Amino acid sequence: MKSTIIDITTVLSPELKSRFAVKDLFLFIQNTGSRYVTVDFSGVKFATRSFIDEYYNTIVKGGGASSIRIETINVPEDIQMIFTAVERTQNKTKSARSKSGVIKCRTFVDVQRVFSDLPL
């Protein structure tokens, strides 16, 4: 099956900043009429974590809900690191907060433990 290749920088920009831009991209993908789409990130210079988070949830995870198979290719190394961070936090359970909202620490190890339990 032939795949439609989409240069994300042509559809959006080399700088991917907005969550709303992901929705525009997804509509563009749907309007291609193709069942197999490849999104090429090779010209991307910058991406925010919020853009990558929305892309991951809408296209990587959510794309399976549509009848379109979407593949992402040529992701620059620095942006791949954001994808990895987003993927690691997707199923992380959020820790319960103290009822008082105040956490008291006696040692530096306690402080480290509190910070390590914070959701990213």
N, C-alpha and C positions, 0 to 999 in steps of 0.2 A: 504494500500500500504506500502510495506517495504521500509524503508529509509536506505541509505548507510551512516554510521557514519564515519566521517573523523576526526582524531586527528590532529589538525593543527600543533602541535609540531613535529609530525612524518613527515609530509609533508614539513614543513618549518623549524621551530626552536622554542624553548621556548622564544626566544627574537625576536619579530617582528619589524623590523626596516625599511624596504624598501618598497616603493610604488611598485617597480617592482615585489616583492615577491607576491603581491596580484594577479598580472596577471598570475604568475606561478600556484598559488593556483586555480584560476578560470579555467585554462587549465586542471589541474588535476581533478577538479570537472567534467568538461565536458567529460573527457576521462573515467570516471567511467561508463558511459552509463546509470546511474540511473536518474530517473526523480525526485526523492526525496532525497535530501542530507542534512545531519545534520553536521555542523562544530562545533566540541567540542573544546572549549578554556580552558578546565580545567587545563592543564599543562603550560599555558602561564605565564611567569614571568615578562615580560616587553613588551610594545608596544609603538611605537612612535605615535604622533598625525598624522603624514603624512601617516603611515601605516593604521591607523584606518579610516582616511579620504578616502583613496583609497578603502579600504575594504567596507566602507559604500556606496560609489558611485558605485563601480563595482558589489558588491555582494548583499548588502542589498537592494539598490534602483535599480541597473541595472540588478540584477539576474532575475527580472520579465520579462526582455526583452527576455531571453532565455526560453526554454521549461522546465527548471529545477527549481524546488521549493527548495530553500535553507533556512535552519533554522540555527540559531546560538544559541548555548547553553553553559552553565557553564562558563560565562564570569566573571573573577575575579572582585571584587568590584572596585578596582582602575582603571582597564581598562574600566569598564562600565561607569565610570565617563568621560572618554575620548569620548566614544561613545555618551554619552549624550551631551557633549559640541559640538561635530561634528554635531550631529543632529540639535541642536539649531541654528547653523550658516548656515545651508544649504540653506534656503530660505531668508536669510537676505539681504536686499538691501543695496548696498554700497552708502554711502553719497557722494554727489558731492564735489569735491575738489575746493578750491579757485583758481582762475586763476593765482594769483600771487604766490601761493605756500606758502605764509606766512600768518599765522593766529595770530592775535593780541588779547591778552586777558588782560582785566583790573583787573579781580578779580580771586581768586582761584576757584570760582564756574564756571567761564567761562572756566578755564582750565579743570575742571572735565567734563564739558559738551563736550568739544572737544574730550577728551579721551574716553568718553562713546560712542561717535559716530564713533569711528574708527572701521573698520571691523576686526574681530578676525582672 
